[in-house]
């Protein structure tokens, strides 16, 4: 059984993960039409893997035994890279609010894949807590108006992002199963290195066609944020949380993404904070507290590879 302190740290890690990931949505909306999504994803992972790899070598944490069965990291890297390729491609046409709503399906998709792949069933209480969080998220996304949900139409971008979210769910389900005692930082490096290799092998011409030396300054700044905060730090936090939480528990923090986006918009862009944000945020908070209490009795995810 996981220690209460470990469980608390895992939940705190997922709060940080959700906050860091939330910054990717407005950034993606701004730059998605100005740089190829494959090139953007390749460079963010190349920079992130290089920075983290040098840091791990410098402190002596990079050890050969951590890289046995390298196919694991190729598979995980492929999942993570294709999620972001699909995300930035989808944001060319899909409004961020719709993309955020689709992203909140992640916990339910993770539970579904957990059952299909590993025959692991989710309890009724867990599903209820997830539905409660999804309700709070829906209030934030659709601005507290049911009419906004009714007029929702899915097009190419939305369908593409749904496929990406499914891939992200697969990553969330597989990562705790494929770890074999490696430190979270090493797993993060290996996954990002695997993602870089996969993209380089599949799309070399698109990457080379990008004029890397003449991009706008804000694109370079966005790449830095995506590489350091939305890749290195977020993936380390996600990997640490997966040690002690089930996929349904830790993916539930995606519910808070639209709430954090609203907070960031208010803080940095001066957008007004409407009452529905607080009502939805309250339901999300209650859901996450219940999930925290529920996870205290959940067993640590087992490994099968």
C-alpha positions in Angstrom: 0.0 0.0 0.0 1.3 3.5 -0.8 2.5 5.6 2.2 0.2 8.6 2.9 3.1 11.0 2.4 3.8 9.5 -1.0 0.2 9.7 -2.0 0.1 13.4 -1.0 3.3 14.2 -2.9 1.8 12.4 -6.0 -1.3 14.5 -5.9 0.8 17.7 -5.4 2.9 16.6 -8.4 -0.3 16.4 -10.6 -1.4 19.8 -9.5 1.9 21.1 -10.8 1.6 19.0 -14.0 -1.9 20.4 -14.8 -0.7 24.0 -14.2 2.4 23.6 -16.5 0.4 21.8 -19.2 -2.3 24.5 -19.1 0.3 27.0 -20.5 0.6 24.9 -23.7 -2.9 25.6 -24.9 -2.7 29.4 -25.3 0.9 29.1 -26.6 -0.3 26.4 -29.1 -3.1 28.7 -30.3 -0.7 31.6 -30.9 2.1 29.7 -32.7 0.4 26.7 -34.3 -0.1 28.4 -37.7 3.4 29.8 -37.8 5.5 26.6 -37.5 5.1 23.1 -38.6 3.6 21.0 -35.7 6.0 18.1 -36.3 9.0 20.5 -36.3 7.8 22.2 -33.2 7.3 19.0 -31.3 10.7 17.6 -32.5 12.6 20.7 -31.4 10.9 20.9 -28.0 11.8 17.3 -27.2 15.3 17.6 -28.7 16.0 20.7 -26.5 14.4 19.1 -23.4 16.3 15.8 -23.8 19.6 17.7 -24.3 19.1 19.9 -21.3 18.0 17.1 -19.0 20.5 14.6 -20.4 23.5 16.9 -19.7 22.1 17.6 -16.2 21.8 13.9 -15.4 25.3 13.2 -16.6 26.7 16.1 -14.6 25.2 14.8 -11.4 26.0 11.1 -12.1 22.4 9.9 -12.4 22.8 8.5 -15.9 23.5 4.7 -15.6 23.6 2.0 -18.2 21.3 -0.3 -16.4 18.5 2.2 -16.6 18.2 1.7 -20.4 17.6 -2.0 -20.6 14.7 -2.9 -22.9 15.0 0.4 -24.8 11.9 -0.4 -26.9 9.9 0.7 -23.9 11.1 4.3 -24.2 10.6 4.3 -28.0 7.0 3.3 -27.5 6.4 5.8 -24.7 8.2 8.5 -26.7 6.1 7.8 -29.8 2.9 8.1 -27.7 4.0 11.4 -26.1 5.3 12.9 -29.4 2.2 12.1 -31.4 -0.1 13.5 -28.8 1.6 16.9 -29.2 1.8 16.7 -32.9 -1.9 16.1 -33.1 -2.5 18.8 -30.5 -0.7 21.6 -32.4 -2.1 20.4 -35.7 -5.7 20.5 -34.2 -5.2 23.9 -32.7 -4.9 25.3 -36.2 -8.6 25.0 -36.6 -10.0 23.9 -33.2 -10.9 26.6 -30.6 -8.9 26.2 -27.4 -12.1 25.8 -25.4 -13.2 22.8 -27.5 -9.7 21.3 -27.3 -9.7 21.7 -23.5 -13.1 20.0 -23.3 -11.9 17.0 -25.3 -8.8 16.8 -23.2 -10.9 16.2 -20.1 -11.9 12.9 -21.6 -8.4 11.6 -20.7 -9.3 10.0 -17.3 -12.2 8.1 -18.9 -10.1 7.0 -21.8 -7.4 5.9 -19.4 -9.8 3.8 -17.4 -11.2 2.2 -20.7 -7.7 1.4 -22.0 -6.7 0.0 -18.5 -9.6 -2.4 -18.8 -9.0 -3.4 -22.5 -5.2 -3.9 -22.1 -4.9 -5.1 -18.5 -8.4 -6.1 -17.5 -8.3 -3.6 -14.6 -11.8 -2.5 -13.5 -12.5 0.9 -12.0 -14.7 1.1 -9.0 -18.1 2.8 -8.9 -16.9 5.5 -6.5 -13.9 6.4 -8.7 -16.1 6.8 -11.7 -18.5 9.0 -9.7 -15.7 11.2 -8.5 -14.5 11.6 -12.1 -18.0 12.5 -13.3 -18.2 15.1 -10.6 -14.9 16.6 -11.7 -16.1 16.4 -15.4 -19.2 18.4 -14.4 -17.1 21.1 -12.8 -14.9 21.2 -15.9 -17.9 21.5 -18.2 -19.2 24.5 -16.2 -15.8 26.3 -16.8 -15.5 25.3 -20.5 -19.1 26.1 -21.5 -19.2 29.3 -19.4 -22.0 28.0 -17.2 -24.5 27.9 -20.2 -26.0 24.7 -21.4 -26.6 26.3 -24.8 -22.9 26.4 -25.4 -22.7 22.6 -25.0 -25.7 22.1 -27.3 -24.1 24.0 -30.2 -20.8 22.2 -29.9 -19.8 20.9 -33.4 -16.9 18.6 -34.0 -14.8 19.1 -37.1 -11.4 17.9 -38.4 -9.4 19.6 -35.7 -11.5 18.3 -32.9 -11.5 14.8 -34.2 -7.7 14.9 -34.6 -7.3 16.2 -31.0 -9.6 13.3 -29.8 -7.2 10.9 -31.4 -4.3 12.6 -29.7 -6.0 12.5 -26.4 -6.5 8.7 -26.8 -2.8 8.4 -27.5 -2.0 10.4 -24.3 -4.3 8.1 -22.4 -2.3 5.1 -23.7 0.9 6.8 -22.4 -0.7 7.3 -19.0 -1.7 3.7 -18.8 1.6 2.3 -20.0 4.2 4.4 -18.2 3.7 2.8 -14.7 3.6 -0.7 -16.2 6.8 -0.2 -18.2 9.0 1.4 -15.5 11.4 -1.0 -13.8 12.7 1.1 -10.9 14.3 3.8 -13.0 14.3 7.4 -11.4 11.6 9.7 -12.7 14.2 12.0 -14.2 15.8 9.2 -16.2 12.5 8.0 -17.5 11.7 11.5 -18.6 14.9 11.8 -20.5 14.5 8.4 -22.1 10.9 9.2 -23.2 11.9 12.5 -24.7 14.9 11.0 -26.4 12.7 8.3 -27.8 10.2 10.9 -29.0 13.0 12.8 -30.8 14.2 9.7 -32.5 10.7 8.7 -33.7 9.9 12.1 -35.1 13.4 12.4 -36.8 13.0 9.0 -38.4 9.4 9.5 -39.6 9.5 13.2 -40.7 13.1 14.2 -41.6 12.1 16.4 -44.6 9.5 18.4 -42.6 12.0 19.1 -39.8 14.8 20.1 -42.3 12.4 22.3 -44.2 11.9 24.6 -41.2 13.9 27.8 -41.3 15.2 27.5 -37.7 17.4 30.5 -37.8 14.7 33.0 -38.8 11.8 32.3 -36.5 10.1 35.0 -34.6 11.3 35.8 -31.1 8.0 34.7 -29.5 8.4 31.3 -31.1 11.8 30.8 -29.6 10.4 31.8 -26.2 7.5 29.4 -26.7 9.9 26.6 -27.5 11.8 27.3 -24.3 8.7 27.1 -22.2 7.5 24.0 -24.0 10.9 22.3 -23.6 11.7 23.1 -20.0 8.3 23.5 -18.2 5.8 21.7 -20.4 8.2 18.8 -21.1 10.9 18.3 -18.5 9.1 19.4 -15.4 5.7 18.2 -16.4 6.8 14.8 -17.4 8.9 14.3 -14.3 5.9 15.2 -12.2 3.6 12.9 -14.2 6.1 10.0 -13.8 6.5 10.5 -10.1 2.7 10.6 -9.6 2.3 7.3 -11.6 4.4 5.5 -8.9 1.6 5.7 -6.4 -1.6 6.6 -8.2 -3.7 4.6 -10.7 -4.2 6.0 -14.2 -7.8 7.0 -13.3 -6.6 9.0 -10.3 -3.7 10.9 -11.7 -5.3 11.7 -15.1 -8.2 13.2 -13.3 -6.1 16.3 -12.8 -6.7 17.1 -16.5 -10.1 18.3 -15.3 -8.4 21.4 -13.7 -6.8 22.4 -17.0 -9.6 24.8 -18.2 -9.7 26.3 -14.7 -5.9 27.0 -14.8 -6.2 28.4 -18.3 -8.8 30.8 -17.0 -6.6 31.8 -14.1 -3.6 32.3 -16.4 -5.7 34.4 -18.8 -6.8 36.6 -16.0 -3.3 36.9 -14.5 -1.2 37.5 -17.6 -3.7 38.7 -20.2 -6.2 40.6 -18.1 -9.2 38.6 -19.2 -12.2 39.0 -16.8 -12.8 36.3 -14.2 -16.5 35.2 -14.4 -18.5 33.6 -11.6 -18.9 30.3 -13.4 -15.1 29.8 -13.2 -15.4 29.7 -9.4 -18.5 27.4 -9.4 -16.8 25.0 -11.7 -13.5 25.3 -9.8 -15.3 24.4 -6.6 -16.7 21.2 -8.1 -13.3 20.3 -9.5 -11.7 20.9 -6.1 -14.3 18.7 -4.3 -13.8 15.9 -6.9 -10.0 16.0 -6.5 -10.3 16.0 -2.6 -12.5 12.9 -2.9 -10.1 11.3 -5.3 -7.2 12.0 -2.9 -9.1 10.3 0.0 -10.0 7.4 -2.3 -6.4 6.9 -3.5 -5.2 6.6 0.0 -6.6 3.0 -0.1 -5.5 2.2 -3.6 -2.6 -0.1 -4.3 0.4 0.9 -6.2 0.2 0.2 -9.9 1.8 -3.1 -10.8 4.3 -3.7 -13.6 3.8 -6.2 -16.3 6.8 -5.7 -18.7 
